[in-house]
């Protein structure tokens, strides 16, 4: 389509992976470009896909242009008419562009055996092609996080208002918007860095996500203001105390809002100090009531609220500098020190089963089921808790007896876990769920996975389990997050790795020239799976890939892959 498209696509794919893995390293993602020829030209493909080795083939996209024309057809009776000519032209273009995006998403998600959720940018015309940036993420992982169902909200003029359904979706839309602007520049891809700073994209995603609150209250002119307001309020102390409490956003006439106290003089949200002081008036069952502009009283959302309405939201202050956006008692976004974070909706039972079988080998199914059942009780502890499962639980309880409370072994149940995890320190149990110690202060060497952004409980668990076989930690933090340590990457098929290595060897020994598509198909896969390469394989790949690259038929643009270094925590267990 244009000379630098390969460079642009590779850069976008790398930056998308950085974005998604900043939010959740377990989510698989991929990015590619799609172009549709706008008019008939000789010797031009009607549909192009980059990279050449993309699993999506041009012929699979053939129905899109006709579908886009149907979905993007302007209808004055539905879409209205602007009196200004320029505004009218913009309206028609946006409807047509949305038609293309909807057609692309619908077609890609209906492909046989599709397991990806698809997001598409608006198009940019480049050398006769309508070019779209496509981002896809693993649907199964996406379901771990709560999401709204409606991406449009009603507006006074009957035109639906676009809203973000989840923080992930909001960050992806911000990312794709930056890709759009990059494509609009001359020679897109001629240089480094397409989308800019990843943290800025995530914060912009947080700002967009908060628009659901102003729309719920009917304060459409307060668009993109709420995120910074709550960062500011959460930073304030009142008489030396951190701010706790909550604010409900809704239209004051909402049928399920019950007003207990109505203020004679509403408090503007911009008066951060007054709002912070008013939080002292709330309780576990009552909240400040807000329409997006002002706090007008104290009340509650009654139990008859229909979750499908998606027109009442709650901001809960957890502690200083920490707050979260909720809908129907489910977390949409958690914010800590101004940085949005994801929160899983349910206890990660499937992930725990996976880690138990991988850390401890062939545990009996009844042991795994019982350990998962007991561990779920951790999720109910609002103050945080730490559970250690260890093959050497008995000897560890004895070794650490001066740092905890060794006990005569007893079978741990959900009820006993709720009681024994109330004290500081860790519970230490065996793989048979026998408890050997409570309230134990753990030891261990500092590890590169330790981070100042997490608390002492989390970092203590990392130091204790990393580098030690037969140990697993489940950490419930006070902010609601549940972590299973060590964090193990998803397993992949050994045959998939062996196949790529065999092809790379073949490039250097059996052919005179190497096809670019074949070379980048192999190297892009290896680059995305570095953590699955043993030290010996890393050394071999470092030796082979430059030799294979030197045999490429076309040398006009080369992507460097850098040195492959084995993960210090590498284990053959990652392959199946």
MIBASE-187757 format. One line per 4 residues: number of its first residue (from 1); for each residue z, y, x of C-alpha. Coordinates in pm, whole numbers, plus 50000, padded with zeros to 5 digits. Last residue first. Example, Ala and Ser with C-alpha at 12.3 -4.5 7.8 and 13.67 -1.06 7.14 Angstrom:
BEGIN
2	50714 49894 51367 ~ 50780 49550 51230
This chain:
BEGIN
576	52694 47095 50337 ~ 52734 47368 50597 ~ 53030 47607 50612 ~ 53249 47314 50721
572	53077 47327 51060 ~ 53321 47611 51135 ~ 53276 47963 51269 ~ 53590 48178 51284
568	53476 48366 51597 ~ 53140 48425 51419 ~ 52866 48342 51668 ~ 52668 48628 51819
564	52296 48682 51752 ~ 52158 48968 51959 ~ 51940 49230 51801 ~ 51689 49168 51527
560	51422 49419 51627 ~ 51151 49487 51369 ~ 50801 49521 51505 ~ 50516 49742 51390
556	50159 49748 51525 ~ 50188 49408 51700 ~ 49959 49205 51476 ~ 49891 48839 51562
552	50256 48779 51655 ~ 50297 48585 51981 ~ 50548 48826 52138 ~ 50768 48781 51830
548	50794 48407 51899 ~ 50916 48469 52253 ~ 51163 48734 52132 ~ 51291 48485 51866
544	51344 48187 52096 ~ 51611 48282 52351 ~ 51845 48464 52113 ~ 51787 48182 51862
540	51897 47924 52120 ~ 52210 48115 52213 ~ 52303 48159 51846 ~ 52240 47788 51790
536	52484 47696 52068 ~ 52752 47934 51936 ~ 52712 47784 51585 ~ 52505 47967 51325
532	52638 48000 50971 ~ 52778 48352 51015 ~ 52430 48476 51108 ~ 52294 48398 50760
528	52111 48721 50670 ~ 51946 48744 51012 ~ 51849 48378 50990 ~ 51671 48441 50658
524	51498 48754 50787 ~ 51394 48560 51097 ~ 51229 48271 50914 ~ 51033 48473 50657
520	50968 48732 50925 ~ 50784 48480 51141 ~ 50592 48319 50853 ~ 50471 48655 50722
516	50378 48777 51071 ~ 50167 48466 51146 ~ 50235 48339 51497 ~ 49954 48298 51752
512	49902 48024 52010 ~ 50095 47760 51819 ~ 50306 47457 51907 ~ 50583 47566 52146
508	50723 47907 52059 ~ 50648 47914 51686 ~ 50753 47548 51652 ~ 51104 47628 51774
504	51132 47897 51506 ~ 51007 47650 51245 ~ 51268 47393 51347 ~ 51544 47655 51333
500	51438 47755 50983 ~ 51434 47393 50857 ~ 51769 47311 51017 ~ 51932 47603 50834
496	51798 47497 50495 ~ 51885 47132 50565 ~ 52247 47228 50638 ~ 52274 47352 50280
492	52489 47659 50236 ~ 52862 47702 50175 ~ 52990 48035 50044 ~ 53182 48238 50305
488	53553 48161 50342 ~ 53816 48430 50302 ~ 54127 48289 50467 ~ 54298 48377 50245
484	54271 48406 49867 ~ 54317 48760 49741 ~ 54440 48881 49400 ~ 54427 49255 49333
480	54662 49405 49074 ~ 54771 49721 49260 ~ 55102 49554 49341 ~ 54918 49292 49543
476	54896 48924 49454 ~ 54824 48724 49770 ~ 54730 48356 49773 ~ 54753 48206 50120
472	54600 47888 50262 ~ 54701 47674 50558 ~ 54564 47342 50685 ~ 54423 47463 51015
468	54569 47776 51173 ~ 54331 48034 51317 ~ 54398 48272 51032 ~ 54685 48166 50806
464	54988 48365 50924 ~ 54825 48683 51047 ~ 54619 48713 50729 ~ 54925 48658 50509
460	55120 48931 50689 ~ 54825 49167 50643 ~ 54821 49113 50266 ~ 55199 49150 50223
456	55214 49458 50450 ~ 54965 49653 50241 ~ 54591 49705 50261 ~ 54395 50005 50398
452	54554 49955 50741 ~ 54343 49641 50786 ~ 54399 49298 50934 ~ 54073 49103 50966
448	54074 49151 51347 ~ 54392 48945 51369 ~ 54742 49024 51498 ~ 54939 48712 51583
444	55165 48535 51337 ~ 55498 48555 51156 ~ 55603 48520 50795 ~ 55916 48654 50625
440	56023 48385 50379 ~ 56158 48473 50034 ~ 56140 48111 49918 ~ 56122 47783 50111
436	56028 47415 50070 ~ 55844 47409 49735 ~ 55666 47084 49641 ~ 55321 47174 49507
432	55162 46847 49638 ~ 54964 47051 49894 ~ 55298 47175 50026 ~ 55479 47493 49929
428	55601 47806 50107 ~ 55696 48101 49885 ~ 55656 48424 50074 ~ 55870 48732 50124
424	56034 48981 49892 ~ 56217 48843 49588 ~ 56054 48803 49246 ~ 55849 48504 49359
420	56126 48255 49275 ~ 56140 48341 48905 ~ 55770 48353 48813 ~ 55711 48052 49038
416	55983 47857 48853 ~ 55807 47922 48522 ~ 55467 47818 48656 ~ 55611 47502 48806
412	55704 47418 49165 ~ 55829 47065 49223 ~ 56149 47082 49432 ~ 56216 47046 49805
408	56579 47125 49901 ~ 56554 47488 49990 ~ 56486 47702 50296 ~ 56567 48069 50230
404	56391 48311 50462 ~ 56358 48448 50815 ~ 56627 48237 50984 ~ 56472 47923 50829
400	56130 47998 50979 ~ 56099 47675 51180 ~ 56254 47465 50900 ~ 56023 47609 50634
396	55733 47554 50873 ~ 55831 47189 50927 ~ 55828 47119 50553 ~ 55515 47322 50476
392	55304 47146 50740 ~ 55008 47086 50508 ~ 55046 47443 50391 ~ 55015 47639 50067
388	55159 47990 50106 ~ 55225 48203 49796 ~ 55274 48579 49814 ~ 55383 48812 49534
384	55317 49155 49386 ~ 55534 49377 49166 ~ 55333 49319 48847 ~ 55368 48941 48867
380	55144 48794 48596 ~ 54865 48705 48839 ~ 55108 48491 49035 ~ 55136 48262 48731
376	54778 48154 48799 ~ 54902 47982 49115 ~ 55079 47713 48914 ~ 54765 47609 48727
372	54551 47618 49042 ~ 54803 47406 49235 ~ 54826 47160 48945 ~ 54449 47118 48918
368	54412 47073 49295 ~ 54689 46813 49306 ~ 54541 46623 49009 ~ 54199 46620 49178
364	54340 46448 49484 ~ 54289 46657 49799 ~ 53992 46544 50010 ~ 53974 46821 50268
360	54261 47070 50288 ~ 54082 47395 50368 ~ 53752 47313 50196 ~ 53892 47148 49881
356	54154 47420 49838 ~ 53898 47693 49904 ~ 53661 47572 49629 ~ 53943 47524 49378
352	54070 47874 49460 ~ 53723 48023 49407 ~ 53695 47851 49070 ~ 54037 47979 48961
348	53974 48341 49062 ~ 54232 48495 48821 ~ 54036 48704 48576 ~ 53871 49046 48558
344	53791 49096 48926 ~ 53856 49449 49048 ~ 53598 49659 49228 ~ 53686 49961 49437
340	53620 50334 49418 ~ 53739 50548 49712 ~ 53935 50869 49651 ~ 54255 50745 49813
336	54242 50430 49598 ~ 54026 50409 49286 ~ 54001 50100 49064 ~ 53706 50066 48829
332	53626 49889 48502 ~ 53966 49725 48454 ~ 54028 49548 48126 ~ 54291 49659 47871
328	54018 49731 47609 ~ 53852 49968 47857 ~ 54017 50072 48180 ~ 53962 50325 48458
324	54204 50298 48749 ~ 54437 50514 48953 ~ 54576 50531 49306 ~ 54650 50842 49517
320	55022 50816 49430 ~ 55097 50513 49217 ~ 54923 50319 48941 ~ 54792 50604 48726
316	54604 50460 48430 ~ 54287 50617 48290 ~ 54207 50481 47945 ~ 53883 50460 47751
312	53786 50484 47383 ~ 53425 50474 47264 ~ 53313 50124 47361 ~ 53270 50018 46996
308	53238 49651 47098 ~ 53606 49637 47190 ~ 53697 49694 46825 ~ 54026 49885 46798
304	54256 49722 46544 ~ 54552 49711 46782 ~ 54609 50085 46772 ~ 54518 50325 47051
300	54823 50536 47134 ~ 54979 50879 47116 ~ 55066 51199 47297 ~ 54887 51529 47243
296	54594 51763 47302 ~ 54500 51706 47665 ~ 54188 51913 47716 ~ 53823 51894 47814
292	53730 51526 47798 ~ 53887 51476 47453 ~ 54230 51375 47587 ~ 54539 51200 47451
288	54835 51144 47685 ~ 54958 50790 47662 ~ 55212 50580 47475 ~ 55319 50213 47499
284	55442 50185 47857 ~ 55567 50543 47835 ~ 55434 50899 47842 ~ 55626 51228 47863
280	55633 51228 48245 ~ 55252 51237 48231 ~ 55289 51593 48102 ~ 55395 51713 48448
276	55071 51578 48598 ~ 54870 51747 48325 ~ 55047 52076 48398 ~ 54981 52047 48772
272	54614 51957 48725 ~ 54531 52255 48505 ~ 54159 52166 48507 ~ 54234 51909 48238
268	54307 52202 48007 ~ 54640 52160 47823 ~ 54628 52199 47445 ~ 54855 52456 47283
264	55029 52342 46965 ~ 55057 51995 47118 ~ 55034 51697 46882 ~ 55300 51427 46911
260	55269 51070 46780 ~ 54890 51072 46733 ~ 54744 50730 46645 ~ 54387 50684 46765
256	54210 50401 46581 ~ 53991 50612 46351 ~ 53869 50840 46633 ~ 53890 51199 46504
252	54025 51329 46837 ~ 53717 51178 47009 ~ 53838 50950 47283 ~ 53987 50948 47630
248	54335 50798 47667 ~ 54549 50920 47959 ~ 54805 50704 48140 ~ 55144 50691 48304
244	55274 50706 48659 ~ 55284 51007 48890 ~ 55486 50969 49206 ~ 55827 51136 49219
240	55944 51429 49434 ~ 56013 51663 49143 ~ 55664 51588 49017 ~ 55426 51469 49287
236	55052 51532 49286 ~ 54786 51311 49447 ~ 54703 51126 49124 ~ 54617 51458 48956
232	54363 51544 49228 ~ 54186 51208 49230 ~ 54194 51226 48851 ~ 54011 51559 48842
228	53767 51445 49112 ~ 53640 51162 48893 ~ 53637 51364 48570 ~ 53377 51628 48653
224	53044 51444 48639 ~ 52956 51557 48282 ~ 53207 51798 48126 ~ 52926 51948 47913
220	52902 51621 47720 ~ 53259 51655 47597 ~ 53229 51421 47297 ~ 53550 51242 47386
216	53376 50908 47442 ~ 53097 51088 47631 ~ 53356 51251 47857 ~ 53513 50913 47935
212	53187 50722 47984 ~ 53092 50981 48248 ~ 53355 50825 48476 ~ 53107 50566 48601
208	52878 50838 48734 ~ 53155 50980 48952 ~ 53243 50632 49079 ~ 52880 50559 49168
204	52872 50888 49359 ~ 53176 50762 49550 ~ 52994 50438 49626 ~ 52682 50623 49745
200	52890 50854 49966 ~ 53061 50552 50122 ~ 52719 50402 50206 ~ 52600 50711 50395
196	52227 50775 50368 ~ 51965 50601 50154 ~ 51668 50552 50384 ~ 51797 50555 50740
192	51552 50537 51027 ~ 51206 50682 51061 ~ 50856 50650 50916 ~ 50967 50447 50612
188	50825 50693 50361 ~ 50522 50868 50513 ~ 50573 51204 50337 ~ 50886 51213 50115
184	50874 51090 49756 ~ 50964 50737 49863 ~ 51294 50865 50005 ~ 51374 51037 49674
180	51320 50710 49488 ~ 51530 50515 49739 ~ 51809 50767 49681 ~ 51787 50705 49306
176	51793 50332 49378 ~ 52127 50366 49558 ~ 52279 50578 49281 ~ 52159 50321 49026
172	52308 50041 49236 ~ 52641 50223 49261 ~ 52652 50267 48882 ~ 52562 49904 48820
168	52839 49787 49050 ~ 53087 50028 48893 ~ 53010 49887 48550 ~ 52830 49975 48227
164	52687 50309 48338 ~ 52587 50547 48061 ~ 52255 50689 47938 ~ 52287 50912 47630
160	52107 50812 47315 ~ 51910 51089 47140 ~ 52050 51137 46788 ~ 52097 51512 46850
156	52475 51469 46854 ~ 52461 51185 47106 ~ 52510 50810 47071 ~ 52586 50609 47387
152	52337 50395 47578 ~ 52401 50121 47835 ~ 52597 49909 47589 ~ 52771 49588 47698
148	53050 49724 47917 ~ 53128 49525 48228 ~ 53423 49330 48364 ~ 53370 49176 48705
144	53341 48810 48795 ~ 53015 48797 48598 ~ 52834 48971 48885 ~ 52906 48673 49111
140	52712 48441 48880 ~ 52431 48693 48835 ~ 52357 48720 49209 ~ 52219 49064 49286
136	51869 49210 49270 ~ 51733 49546 49382 ~ 51372 49647 49317 ~ 51211 49964 49456
132	50906 50063 49252 ~ 50565 50190 49369 ~ 50289 50311 49134 ~ 49996 50270 49370
128	49705 50507 49437 ~ 49812 50614 49784 ~ 50179 50640 49689 ~ 50277 50733 49331
124	50654 50698 49286 ~ 50804 50483 49012 ~ 51158 50491 48871 ~ 51393 50249 49040
120	51455 49892 48930 ~ 51763 49675 48879 ~ 51753 49297 48835 ~ 52031 49042 48781
116	51936 48726 48968 ~ 51962 48356 48884 ~ 51602 48302 48767 ~ 51519 47936 48707
112	51184 48023 48550 ~ 51106 48397 48543 ~ 51261 48580 48246 ~ 51473 48812 48462
108	51166 48930 48654 ~ 50966 49005 48340 ~ 51243 49190 48157 ~ 51336 49397 48462
104	50974 49493 48532 ~ 50900 49576 48168 ~ 51217 49783 48133 ~ 51133 49977 48449
100	50778 50041 48334 ~ 50890 50155 47992 ~ 51154 50378 48147 ~ 50877 50545 48348
96	50672 50602 48032 ~ 50974 50752 47852 ~ 51051 50973 48156 ~ 50690 51093 48172
92	50686 51180 47799 ~ 51010 51377 47828 ~ 50892 51560 48140 ~ 50571 51669 47965
88	50776 51796 47670 ~ 51007 51990 47901 ~ 50707 52150 48071 ~ 50553 52245 47736
84	50871 52400 47599 ~ 50920 52335 47227 ~ 51039 51984 47296 ~ 50948 51710 47047
80	51160 51416 46930 ~ 51192 51068 47077 ~ 51183 50860 46761 ~ 50951 51051 46528
76	50758 51189 46827 ~ 50676 50835 46951 ~ 50591 50802 47320 ~ 50480 50457 47429
72	50682 50328 47723 ~ 50761 49982 47585 ~ 50402 49911 47485 ~ 50243 50048 47802
68	50505 49870 48014 ~ 50421 49536 47850 ~ 50053 49587 47936 ~ 50134 49676 48297
64	50396 49395 48335 ~ 50197 49086 48234 ~ 50056 49036 48589 ~ 50396 49022 48759
60	50397 48646 48823 ~ 50055 48681 48989 ~ 50207 48917 49247 ~ 50455 48650 49373
56	50833 48681 49368 ~ 50980 48470 49647 ~ 50898 48752 49888 ~ 50714 48632 50200
52	50475 48928 50204 ~ 50766 49173 50194 ~ 50659 49358 49991 ~ 50478 49285 49664
48	50137 49424 49570 ~ 49954 49423 49237 ~ 49591 49527 49173 ~ 49495 49445 49533
44	49259 49702 49681 ~ 48915 49623 49821 ~ 48736 49855 49580 ~ 48947 50089 49369
40	49034 50062 49000 ~ 49311 50298 48898 ~ 49692 50301 48908 ~ 49730 50001 49138
36	50074 49852 49071 ~ 50329 49834 49354 ~ 50645 49626 49387 ~ 50897 49665 49667
32	51178 49428 49765 ~ 51556 49409 49778 ~ 51802 49120 49798 ~ 52164 49049 49708
28	52432 48782 49745 ~ 52783 48886 49643 ~ 53068 48738 49852 ~ 53114 49049 50067
24	53231 49252 49763 ~ 53215 49633 49747 ~ 53121 49700 50109 ~ 52908 49385 50086
20	52703 49547 49813 ~ 52636 49866 50007 ~ 52567 49699 50343 ~ 52332 49449 50175
16	52148 49735 50007 ~ 52116 49913 50342 ~ 51959 49609 50507 ~ 51716 49551 50219
12	51622 49920 50208 ~ 51552 49925 50582 ~ 51338 49612 50558 ~ 51141 49759 50267
8	51077 50092 50440 ~ 50966 49927 50764 ~ 50728 49702 50573 ~ 50594 49994 50368
4	50516 50208 50674 ~ 50135 50195 50662 ~ 50085 50238 50285 ~ 50000 50000 50000
